[in-house]
Amino acid sequence: MATALSVFVFGISFGLILFLLAAGLSLTMGLMRILNLAHGALYMFGGFAGLAVAKYTHNYWAGLVAGAVCTGLIGLLLEMGFLRRLYKQEASQVLLTIGFTYILINVAQWIWGTFPQSGIVPGILSGYVPIGNVTIPVFRFFIIGVGLLIAVLLWLFQARTKIGAIVRAGMDNREVVGTLGINLKVVFSGIFALGSVVAGLCGLLGAPITGVNLGVGWEALLLALIVVVIGGTGSIQGALLGGTLIGLLDAFGKAYFPEFAYFIVYVALIVVLLIRPSGLLGRKMPAGGAETPEKANGPDMGLEAGEVGALLVPRWRTILHKYLPYVFMVLVLALVPPFGGSYFQSMITKVLIFAIFAMSLDLTMGYTGLISFGHAAFLGMAGYSVAVFMTRTPITSFWLVAVITLALTVVLALVVGYVSLRVSGIYFLLVTMAFGQLLTTIATKWYSLTGGTDGLVGISRPSSGRASSITTWYSCFSSCASSF
């Protein structure tokens, strides 16, 4: 009983750290419709900054304030300088905030180095509470208290204050609110800064649990996104419920089912999406995207300005502009490999592989408008399938393995699509990202099959009579080229 109680306390405390991390993200996504993938990096940066100030001043509380203020200023710069121009443009927001994530990681590396750091606990909270035959750190109860206090304050701010009402009304109908003389830009900047402050605050607060390192930002972001999806965007109560649920599942999973603890969180995500796609307590989000005027119905009675200009361009120039890139690529592929040696051959091969992969992603984004962050999972599935069959089964025919691999990848796509396509917009992006991370975790942890982080080696290249003749011809051509 005492052990279960201690696991419960550890789970609740970790869940409230996740709530604090996800609360700001939920506000900016649900109320402002901004997808800030730099939120985890703000948590990381707040942890580093707060830890540095706490150690320098020997004052833990000064570190908490410093981390919160630092990330608040960074968040304000990010929103006012960049994201303000990208409202309702999810794809641009994603690319921009990912770029900021790498910037913050590199700045943190430049200032504090690459070595991970452990969190600190103030002396007044360094004791333990004995419960039966186990002891629970006082700091865990402190985290629970702070988390619940901030949850109440954020809920009151969202539901009971004038600013909270302005934000909700402004996102439902910005034009009407603007006619009342309210400067929504200032209000939205303040909300975004508030979310960044909370992320920086829990950077040092959660450091004893998650640690402080350059990779914790991505891990924290993924967990925060899962909490937001499960709880529902725009809901402080949903973030609290989602964080508590994930924290308890993580704690009890590691205590009683350590082999499956890494996957329990993702299973919970899938189950919630199948039952309630908008989250447990979330409100339905309107579709985002840039607003573009619709063309009038009926036949086109005129030409656009660009079309008129195109008629004035000579035909030969139009043909040249259309086919010149293809001619250039043919010349590069025909001349660079034989003259460039094995290094350039290897590089061009990789370029072509990733170009084909990019084309497949373009099919999804270009024809359906769905931004998938789990698309690389299909590439990984195919790669691991080929490697496992070629190295760990008696099957030696590459072409048979290729057919099996395609079939397995299609099955995976059907499963991911069945769950992911139940939602749209930002939710679709988050769910596909979670699926990608789930499959990455499986590939990393299933060492007996995949080789873990070491991977698999000894994969033989496919060969056939025609392929051999092409290889012989290409070798002769390379030899002739090298003689010159």
NUBALO-282067 format. One record per residue (C-alpha): residue number from 0; residue in one letter; chain; x, y, z. Coordinates in steps of 0.25 Angstrom, whole numbers, padded with zeros to 4 digits. Example, Ala and Ser with C-alpha at 12.3 -4.5 7.8 and 13.67 -1.06 7.14 Angstrom:
<atoms>
ATOM    i  aa  ch      X      Y      Z
ATOM    0   A   A   0049  -0018   0031
ATOM    1   S   A   0055  -0004   0029
</atoms>
This chain:
<atoms>
ATOM    i  aa  ch      X      Y      Z
ATOM    0   M   A   0000   0000   0000
ATOM    1   A   A   0011   0010   0004
ATOM    2   T   A   0018   0007  -0009
ATOM    3   A   A   0006   0009  -0018
ATOM    4   L   A   0004   0022  -0010
ATOM    5   S   A   0018   0027  -0013
ATOM    6   V   A   0016   0023  -0027
ATOM    7   F   A   0004   0031  -0027
ATOM    8   V   A   0010   0044  -0022
ATOM    9   F   A   0022   0043  -0031
ATOM   10   G   A   0012   0041  -0043
ATOM   11   I   A   0004   0053  -0038
ATOM   12   S   A   0016   0062  -0037
ATOM   13   F   A   0021   0058  -0050
ATOM   14   G   A   0007   0060  -0056
ATOM   15   L   A   0007   0074  -0051
ATOM   16   I   A   0020   0078  -0057
ATOM   17   L   A   0014   0073  -0070
ATOM   18   F   A   0002   0082  -0067
ATOM   19   L   A   0010   0094  -0065
ATOM   20   L   A   0018   0091  -0078
ATOM   21   A   A   0005   0088  -0086
ATOM   22   A   A  -0003   0100  -0080
ATOM   23   G   A   0004   0111  -0088
ATOM   24   L   A   0004   0102  -0100
ATOM   25   S   A  -0011   0099  -0099
ATOM   26   L   A  -0014   0114  -0097
ATOM   27   T   A  -0007   0118  -0109
ATOM   28   M   A  -0013   0107  -0118
ATOM   29   G   A  -0027   0107  -0113
ATOM   30   L   A  -0029   0122  -0111
ATOM   31   M   A  -0019   0128  -0121
ATOM   32   R   A  -0018   0117  -0131
ATOM   33   I   A  -0003   0118  -0131
ATOM   34   L   A   0005   0105  -0131
ATOM   35   N   A   0018   0108  -0124
ATOM   36   L   A   0028   0096  -0125
ATOM   37   A   A   0038   0104  -0118
ATOM   38   H   A   0031   0103  -0105
ATOM   39   G   A   0040   0091  -0101
ATOM   40   A   A   0052   0099  -0104
ATOM   41   L   A   0047   0110  -0095
ATOM   42   Y   A   0046   0099  -0084
ATOM   43   M   A   0060   0095  -0086
ATOM   44   F   A   0065   0109  -0087
ATOM   45   G   A   0058   0113  -0074
ATOM   46   G   A   0064   0101  -0067
ATOM   47   F   A   0078   0105  -0071
ATOM   48   A   A   0076   0120  -0068
ATOM   49   G   A   0069   0117  -0055
ATOM   50   L   A   0080   0107  -0051
ATOM   51   A   A   0091   0117  -0054
ATOM   52   V   A   0085   0128  -0046
ATOM   53   A   A   0081   0119  -0034
ATOM   54   K   A   0096   0114  -0033
ATOM   55   Y   A   0102   0127  -0035
ATOM   56   T   A   0093   0134  -0025
ATOM   57   H   A   0091   0122  -0016
ATOM   58   N   A   0077   0126  -0016
ATOM   59   Y   A   0067   0116  -0022
ATOM   60   W   A   0055   0126  -0023
ATOM   61   A   A   0064   0136  -0031
ATOM   62   G   A   0067   0124  -0041
ATOM   63   L   A   0052   0122  -0042
ATOM   64   V   A   0049   0137  -0045
ATOM   65   A   A   0061   0138  -0054
ATOM   66   G   A   0057   0126  -0063
ATOM   67   A   A   0042   0131  -0064
ATOM   68   V   A   0047   0145  -0068
ATOM   69   C   A   0057   0140  -0078
ATOM   70   T   A   0047   0131  -0085
ATOM   71   G   A   0036   0141  -0084
ATOM   72   L   A   0045   0151  -0092
ATOM   73   I   A   0049   0141  -0102
ATOM   74   G   A   0034   0137  -0104
ATOM   75   L   A   0030   0152  -0106
ATOM   76   L   A   0041   0154  -0116
ATOM   77   L   A   0037   0142  -0124
ATOM   78   E   A   0022   0146  -0124
ATOM   79   M   A   0024   0161  -0127
ATOM   80   G   A   0035   0159  -0137
ATOM   81   F   A   0031   0147  -0144
ATOM   82   L   A   0018   0139  -0141
ATOM   83   R   A   0009   0152  -0141
ATOM   84   R   A   0011   0152  -0156
ATOM   85   L   A   0007   0137  -0157
ATOM   86   Y   A  -0007   0136  -0151
ATOM   87   K   A  -0015   0124  -0157
ATOM   88   Q   A  -0003   0119  -0164
ATOM   89   E   A   0000   0106  -0157
ATOM   90   A   A   0011   0101  -0167
ATOM   91   S   A   0019   0114  -0166
ATOM   92   Q   A   0017   0114  -0151
ATOM   93   V   A   0023   0100  -0150
ATOM   94   L   A   0035   0103  -0159
ATOM   95   L   A   0038   0116  -0151
ATOM   96   T   A   0037   0110  -0137
ATOM   97   I   A   0045   0098  -0141
ATOM   98   G   A   0056   0108  -0146
ATOM   99   F   A   0055   0115  -0133
ATOM  100   T   A   0057   0102  -0125
ATOM  101   Y   A   0070   0099  -0132
ATOM  102   I   A   0074   0114  -0129
ATOM  103   L   A   0071   0113  -0114
ATOM  104   I   A   0078   0099  -0113
ATOM  105   N   A   0091   0105  -0120
ATOM  106   V   A   0091   0117  -0111
ATOM  107   A   A   0089   0108  -0099
ATOM  108   Q   A   0101   0100  -0104
ATOM  109   W   A   0109   0112  -0106
ATOM  110   I   A   0106   0118  -0092
ATOM  111   W   A   0106   0106  -0083
ATOM  112   G   A   0112   0095  -0091
ATOM  113   T   A   0108   0081  -0095
ATOM  114   F   A   0108   0073  -0082
ATOM  115   P   A   0095   0070  -0075
ATOM  116   Q   A   0092   0076  -0062
ATOM  117   S   A   0084   0072  -0050
ATOM  118   G   A   0073   0080  -0043
ATOM  119   I   A   0075   0086  -0030
ATOM  120   V   A   0065   0086  -0018
ATOM  121   P   A   0065   0097  -0007
ATOM  122   G   A   0070   0094   0006
ATOM  123   I   A   0056   0096   0013
ATOM  124   L   A   0050   0086   0003
ATOM  125   S   A   0061   0075   0004
ATOM  126   G   A   0054   0066   0014
ATOM  127   Y   A   0046   0054   0013
ATOM  128   V   A   0033   0049   0018
ATOM  129   P   A   0033   0034   0023
ATOM  130   I   A   0020   0026   0018
ATOM  131   G   A   0021   0012   0023
ATOM  132   N   A   0034   0006   0018
ATOM  133   V   A   0036   0017   0008
ATOM  134   T   A   0040   0032   0008
ATOM  135   I   A   0035   0042  -0001
ATOM  136   P   A   0043   0055  -0004
ATOM  137   V   A   0036   0068   0002
ATOM  138   F   A   0040   0075  -0012
ATOM  139   R   A   0030   0066  -0019
ATOM  140   F   A   0019   0071  -0010
ATOM  141   F   A   0024   0085  -0012
ATOM  142   I   A   0022   0082  -0027
ATOM  143   I   A   0008   0077  -0025
ATOM  144   G   A   0004   0090  -0017
ATOM  145   V   A   0011   0100  -0027
ATOM  146   G   A   0004   0092  -0039
ATOM  147   L   A  -0010   0093  -0033
ATOM  148   L   A  -0008   0107  -0029
ATOM  149   I   A  -0004   0111  -0043
ATOM  150   A   A  -0015   0103  -0049
ATOM  151   V   A  -0026   0111  -0041
ATOM  152   L   A  -0020   0124  -0044
ATOM  153   L   A  -0019   0121  -0059
ATOM  154   W   A  -0033   0116  -0059
ATOM  155   L   A  -0038   0128  -0052
ATOM  156   F   A  -0030   0137  -0062
ATOM  157   Q   A  -0036   0130  -0074
ATOM  158   A   A  -0051   0129  -0069
ATOM  159   R   A  -0053   0140  -0059
ATOM  160   T   A  -0045   0152  -0064
ATOM  161   K   A  -0048   0162  -0075
ATOM  162   I   A  -0035   0159  -0082
ATOM  163   G   A  -0039   0144  -0083
ATOM  164   A   A  -0052   0148  -0089
ATOM  165   I   A  -0045   0157  -0099
ATOM  166   V   A  -0036   0147  -0104
ATOM  167   R   A  -0047   0137  -0106
ATOM  168   A   A  -0056   0147  -0113
ATOM  169   G   A  -0045   0152  -0121
ATOM  170   M   A  -0041   0138  -0127
ATOM  171   D   A  -0056   0136  -0130
ATOM  172   N   A  -0058   0149  -0137
ATOM  173   R   A  -0046   0158  -0137
ATOM  174   E   A  -0053   0169  -0146
ATOM  175   V   A  -0065   0171  -0136
ATOM  176   V   A  -0055   0172  -0124
ATOM  177   G   A  -0046   0182  -0132
ATOM  178   T   A  -0058   0191  -0134
ATOM  179   L   A  -0059   0192  -0119
ATOM  180   G   A  -0045   0199  -0119
ATOM  181   I   A  -0038   0187  -0113
ATOM  182   N   A  -0024   0185  -0117
ATOM  183   L   A  -0023   0170  -0119
ATOM  184   K   A  -0009   0170  -0123
ATOM  185   V   A  -0005   0174  -0109
ATOM  186   V   A  -0014   0165  -0103
ATOM  187   F   A  -0009   0153  -0111
ATOM  188   S   A   0005   0157  -0108
ATOM  189   G   A   0003   0157  -0094
ATOM  190   I   A  -0004   0143  -0094
ATOM  191   F   A   0008   0137  -0102
ATOM  192   A   A   0018   0143  -0092
ATOM  193   L   A   0010   0137  -0080
ATOM  194   G   A   0011   0123  -0086
ATOM  195   S   A   0026   0125  -0088
ATOM  196   V   A   0027   0130  -0074
ATOM  197   V   A   0020   0117  -0069
ATOM  198   A   A   0029   0109  -0078
ATOM  199   G   A   0042   0115  -0072
ATOM  200   L   A   0037   0115  -0058
ATOM  201   C   A   0035   0099  -0058
ATOM  202   G   A   0048   0098  -0065
ATOM  203   L   A   0056   0099  -0052
ATOM  204   L   A   0044   0094  -0044
ATOM  205   G   A   0044   0081  -0052
ATOM  206   A   A   0059   0080  -0053
ATOM  207   P   A   0061   0070  -0042
ATOM  208   I   A   0051   0060  -0049
ATOM  209   T   A   0054   0062  -0064
ATOM  210   G   A   0069   0068  -0063
ATOM  211   V   A   0074   0079  -0071
ATOM  212   N   A   0081   0076  -0084
ATOM  213   L   A   0080   0080  -0099
ATOM  214   G   A   0071   0069  -0102
ATOM  215   V   A   0061   0071  -0092
ATOM  216   G   A   0053   0081  -0100
ATOM  217   W   A   0049   0072  -0111
ATOM  218   E   A   0045   0061  -0100
ATOM  219   A   A   0037   0072  -0092
ATOM  220   L   A   0030   0077  -0105
ATOM  221   L   A   0026   0063  -0109
ATOM  222   L   A   0020   0060  -0095
ATOM  223   A   A   0013   0074  -0095
ATOM  224   L   A   0007   0072  -0108
ATOM  225   I   A   0001   0058  -0104
ATOM  226   V   A  -0004   0065  -0091
ATOM  227   V   A  -0011   0076  -0100
ATOM  228   V   A  -0017   0066  -0110
ATOM  229   I   A  -0022   0057  -0098
ATOM  230   G   A  -0028   0068  -0090
ATOM  231   G   A  -0032   0077  -0101
ATOM  232   T   A  -0027   0090  -0106
ATOM  233   G   A  -0031   0104  -0100
ATOM  234   S   A  -0035   0097  -0087
ATOM  235   I   A  -0027   0099  -0074
ATOM  236   Q   A  -0036   0088  -0068
ATOM  237   G   A  -0032   0079  -0079
ATOM  238   A   A  -0018   0081  -0078
ATOM  239   L   A  -0018   0078  -0063
ATOM  240   L   A  -0026   0065  -0066
ATOM  241   G   A  -0017   0061  -0077
ATOM  242   G   A  -0004   0064  -0069
ATOM  243   T   A  -0009   0056  -0057
ATOM  244   L   A  -0013   0045  -0066
ATOM  245   I   A   0000   0044  -0073
ATOM  246   G   A   0008   0045  -0060
ATOM  247   L   A   0000   0034  -0053
ATOM  248   L   A   0001   0025  -0065
ATOM  249   D   A   0016   0028  -0066
ATOM  250   A   A   0019   0025  -0051
ATOM  251   F   A   0011   0013  -0050
ATOM  252   G   A   0016   0007  -0063
ATOM  253   K   A   0030   0009  -0059
ATOM  254   A   A   0027   0003  -0046
ATOM  255   Y   A   0019  -0009  -0050
ATOM  256   F   A   0021  -0011  -0065
ATOM  257   P   A   0035  -0006  -0068
ATOM  258   E   A   0036  -0013  -0081
ATOM  259   F   A   0023  -0006  -0087
ATOM  260   A   A   0025   0008  -0079
ATOM  261   Y   A   0030   0015  -0091
ATOM  262   F   A   0018   0011  -0100
ATOM  263   I   A   0007   0013  -0089
ATOM  264   V   A   0006   0028  -0092
ATOM  265   Y   A   0004   0026  -0107
ATOM  266   V   A  -0006   0016  -0105
ATOM  267   A   A  -0014   0025  -0096
ATOM  268   L   A  -0013   0036  -0107
ATOM  269   I   A  -0018   0026  -0118
ATOM  270   V   A  -0030   0022  -0109
ATOM  271   V   A  -0034   0036  -0106
ATOM  272   L   A  -0034   0040  -0120
ATOM  273   L   A  -0042   0028  -0124
ATOM  274   I   A  -0053   0031  -0113
ATOM  275   R   A  -0052   0047  -0113
ATOM  276   P   A  -0044   0053  -0125
ATOM  277   S   A  -0045   0067  -0119
ATOM  278   G   A  -0039   0063  -0105
ATOM  279   L   A  -0045   0060  -0092
ATOM  280   L   A  -0049   0074  -0089
ATOM  281   G   A  -0045   0082  -0101
ATOM  282   R   A  -0054   0091  -0110
ATOM  283   K   A  -0055   0088  -0124
ATOM  284   M   A  -0045   0097  -0132
ATOM  285   P   A  -0048   0104  -0145
ATOM  286   A   A  -0040   0100  -0157
ATOM  287   G   A  -0028   0109  -0158
ATOM  288   G   A  -0020   0113  -0171
ATOM  289   A   A  -0018   0125  -0178
ATOM  290   E   A  -0031   0132  -0182
ATOM  291   T   A  -0032   0134  -0197
ATOM  292   P   A  -0044   0139  -0205
ATOM  293   E   A  -0052   0129  -0212
ATOM  294   K   A  -0053   0131  -0227
ATOM  295   A   A  -0067   0134  -0233
ATOM  296   N   A  -0074   0122  -0239
ATOM  297   G   A  -0077   0121  -0253
ATOM  298   P   A  -0068   0122  -0266
ATOM  299   D   A  -0055   0130  -0265
ATOM  300   M   A  -0058   0142  -0274
ATOM  301   G   A  -0044   0149  -0273
ATOM  302   L   A  -0029   0147  -0271
ATOM  303   E   A  -0021   0149  -0259
ATOM  304   A   A  -0010   0159  -0260
ATOM  305   G   A   0000   0148  -0259
ATOM  306   E   A  -0006   0141  -0271
ATOM  307   V   A  -0006   0153  -0279
ATOM  308   G   A   0009   0155  -0276
ATOM  309   A   A   0011   0140  -0280
ATOM  310   L   A   0005   0143  -0294
ATOM  311   L   A   0015   0154  -0297
ATOM  312   V   A   0027   0145  -0294
ATOM  313   P   A   0033   0138  -0306
ATOM  314   R   A   0030   0123  -0307
ATOM  315   W   A   0044   0119  -0308
ATOM  316   R   A   0047   0126  -0295
ATOM  317   T   A   0035   0119  -0288
ATOM  318   I   A   0040   0105  -0293
ATOM  319   L   A   0054   0108  -0288
ATOM  320   H   A   0050   0112  -0274
ATOM  321   K   A   0041   0099  -0274
ATOM  322   Y   A   0051   0089  -0278
ATOM  323   L   A   0065   0095  -0274
ATOM  324   P   A   0064   0090  -0260
ATOM  325   Y   A   0062   0076  -0265
ATOM  326   V   A   0074   0077  -0275
ATOM  327   F   A   0082   0082  -0264
ATOM  328   M   A   0079   0070  -0255
ATOM  329   V   A   0081   0060  -0266
ATOM  330   L   A   0095   0066  -0269
ATOM  331   V   A   0098   0065  -0254
ATOM  332   L   A   0094   0051  -0252
ATOM  333   A   A   0101   0047  -0265
ATOM  334   L   A   0115   0054  -0263
ATOM  335   V   A   0117   0056  -0248
ATOM  336   P   A   0117   0041  -0243
ATOM  337   P   A   0127   0036  -0252
ATOM  338   F   A   0136   0048  -0251
ATOM  339   G   A   0134   0051  -0236
ATOM  340   G   A   0138   0037  -0231
ATOM  341   S   A   0131   0029  -0220
ATOM  342   Y   A   0129   0040  -0210
ATOM  343   F   A   0120   0048  -0220
ATOM  344   Q   A   0113   0035  -0225
ATOM  345   S   A   0109   0033  -0210
ATOM  346   M   A   0105   0047  -0208
ATOM  347   I   A   0096   0047  -0221
ATOM  348   T   A   0090   0034  -0217
ATOM  349   K   A   0086   0040  -0204
ATOM  350   V   A   0081   0052  -0210
ATOM  351   L   A   0072   0044  -0220
ATOM  352   I   A   0066   0036  -0208
ATOM  353   F   A   0062   0048  -0200
ATOM  354   A   A   0057   0055  -0212
ATOM  355   I   A   0048   0043  -0215
ATOM  356   F   A   0044   0043  -0200
ATOM  357   A   A   0041   0058  -0201
ATOM  358   M   A   0032   0056  -0213
ATOM  359   S   A   0024   0046  -0205
ATOM  360   L   A   0022   0056  -0194
ATOM  361   D   A   0018   0066  -0205
ATOM  362   L   A   0007   0057  -0210
ATOM  363   T   A   0001   0058  -0196
ATOM  364   M   A   0003   0072  -0194
ATOM  365   G   A   0000   0077  -0208
ATOM  366   Y   A  -0012   0069  -0211
ATOM  367   T   A  -0019   0068  -0197
ATOM  368   G   A  -0013   0080  -0190
ATOM  369   L   A  -0010   0071  -0178
ATOM  370   I   A   0003   0074  -0171
ATOM  371   S   A   0009   0061  -0166
ATOM  372   F   A   0020   0061  -0156
ATOM  373   G   A   0020   0045  -0156
ATOM  374   H   A   0023   0043  -0170
ATOM  375   A   A   0038   0039  -0167
ATOM  376   A   A   0032   0027  -0160
ATOM  377   F   A   0028   0020  -0173
ATOM  378   L   A   0043   0022  -0178
ATOM  379   G   A   0048   0016  -0165
ATOM  380   M   A   0038   0005  -0166
ATOM  381   A   A   0042   0001  -0180
ATOM  382   G   A   0057   0002  -0176
ATOM  383   Y   A   0056  -0007  -0164
ATOM  384   S   A   0047  -0017  -0171
ATOM  385   V   A   0057  -0019  -0182
ATOM  386   A   A   0069  -0020  -0172
ATOM  387   V   A   0062  -0030  -0163
ATOM  388   F   A   0058  -0039  -0175
ATOM  389   M   A   0071  -0038  -0182
ATOM  390   T   A   0080  -0041  -0169
ATOM  391   R   A   0071  -0049  -0160
ATOM  392   T   A   0063  -0058  -0169
ATOM  393   P   A   0066  -0068  -0179
ATOM  394   I   A   0060  -0060  -0190
ATOM  395   T   A   0071  -0055  -0200
ATOM  396   S   A   0063  -0049  -0211
ATOM  397   F   A   0063  -0034  -0210
ATOM  398   W   A   0051  -0033  -0219
ATOM  399   L   A   0042  -0042  -0210
ATOM  400   V   A   0046  -0034  -0198
ATOM  401   A   A   0043  -0021  -0206
ATOM  402   V   A   0028  -0027  -0208
ATOM  403   I   A   0027  -0031  -0193
ATOM  404   T   A   0032  -0017  -0189
ATOM  405   L   A   0023  -0010  -0197
ATOM  406   A   A   0011  -0018  -0192
ATOM  407   L   A   0016  -0015  -0177
ATOM  408   T   A   0017  -0001  -0180
ATOM  409   V   A   0003   0000  -0186
ATOM  410   V   A  -0002  -0007  -0174
ATOM  411   L   A   0005   0003  -0165
ATOM  412   A   A  -0001   0015  -0173
ATOM  413   L   A  -0015   0009  -0172
ATOM  414   V   A  -0014   0008  -0156
ATOM  415   V   A  -0007   0022  -0155
ATOM  416   G   A  -0017   0028  -0165
ATOM  417   Y   A  -0029   0022  -0158
ATOM  418   V   A  -0026   0029  -0145
ATOM  419   S   A  -0020   0042  -0150
ATOM  420   L   A  -0030   0045  -0160
ATOM  421   R   A  -0041   0045  -0149
ATOM  422   V   A  -0035   0059  -0146
ATOM  423   S   A  -0031   0071  -0155
ATOM  424   G   A  -0022   0083  -0155
ATOM  425   I   A  -0013   0085  -0143
ATOM  426   Y   A  -0018   0072  -0137
ATOM  427   F   A  -0014   0064  -0149
ATOM  428   L   A   0000   0070  -0149
ATOM  429   L   A   0001   0066  -0134
ATOM  430   V   A  -0004   0052  -0135
ATOM  431   T   A   0005   0049  -0147
ATOM  432   M   A   0017   0054  -0139
ATOM  433   A   A   0013   0045  -0127
ATOM  434   F   A   0012   0033  -0136
ATOM  435   G   A   0026   0036  -0142
ATOM  436   Q   A   0032   0037  -0128
ATOM  437   L   A   0025   0024  -0124
ATOM  438   L   A   0031   0016  -0135
ATOM  439   T   A   0044   0023  -0132
ATOM  440   T   A   0043   0018  -0118
ATOM  441   I   A   0040   0004  -0123
ATOM  442   A   A   0051   0003  -0132
ATOM  443   T   A   0061   0008  -0121
ATOM  444   K   A   0056  -0001  -0110
ATOM  445   W   A   0054  -0014  -0118
ATOM  446   Y   A   0069  -0017  -0118
ATOM  447   S   A   0067  -0032  -0121
ATOM  448   L   A   0061  -0029  -0134
ATOM  449   T   A   0065  -0015  -0139
ATOM  450   G   A   0079  -0014  -0132
ATOM  451   G   A   0075  -0002  -0124
ATOM  452   T   A   0083   0011  -0126
ATOM  453   D   A   0094   0002  -0133
ATOM  454   G   A   0085  -0002  -0144
ATOM  455   L   A   0087  -0013  -0154
ATOM  456   V   A   0098  -0016  -0163
ATOM  457   G   A   0102  -0026  -0174
ATOM  458   I   A   0090  -0023  -0183
ATOM  459   S   A   0094  -0029  -0197
ATOM  460   R   A   0091  -0021  -0209
ATOM  461   P   A   0080  -0025  -0219
ATOM  462   S   A   0086  -0032  -0232
ATOM  463   S   A   0080  -0037  -0245
ATOM  464   G   A   0085  -0040  -0259
ATOM  465   R   A   0081  -0027  -0264
ATOM  466   A   A   0086  -0020  -0252
ATOM  467   S   A   0100  -0027  -0254
ATOM  468   S   A   0101  -0022  -0268
ATOM  469   I   A   0098  -0008  -0265
ATOM  470   T   A   0108  -0008  -0254
ATOM  471   T   A   0118  -0014  -0263
ATOM  472   W   A   0115  -0003  -0274
ATOM  473   Y   A   0116   0008  -0263
ATOM  474   S   A   0129   0003  -0258
ATOM  475   C   A   0135   0003  -0272
ATOM  476   F   A   0130   0017  -0274
ATOM  477   S   A   0136   0022  -0260
ATOM  478   S   A   0149   0016  -0264
ATOM  479   C   A   0149   0023  -0277
ATOM  480   A   A   0145   0036  -0270
ATOM  481   S   A   0156   0035  -0260
ATOM  482   S   A   0167   0033  -0271
ATOM  483   F   A   0164   0047  -0275
</atoms>
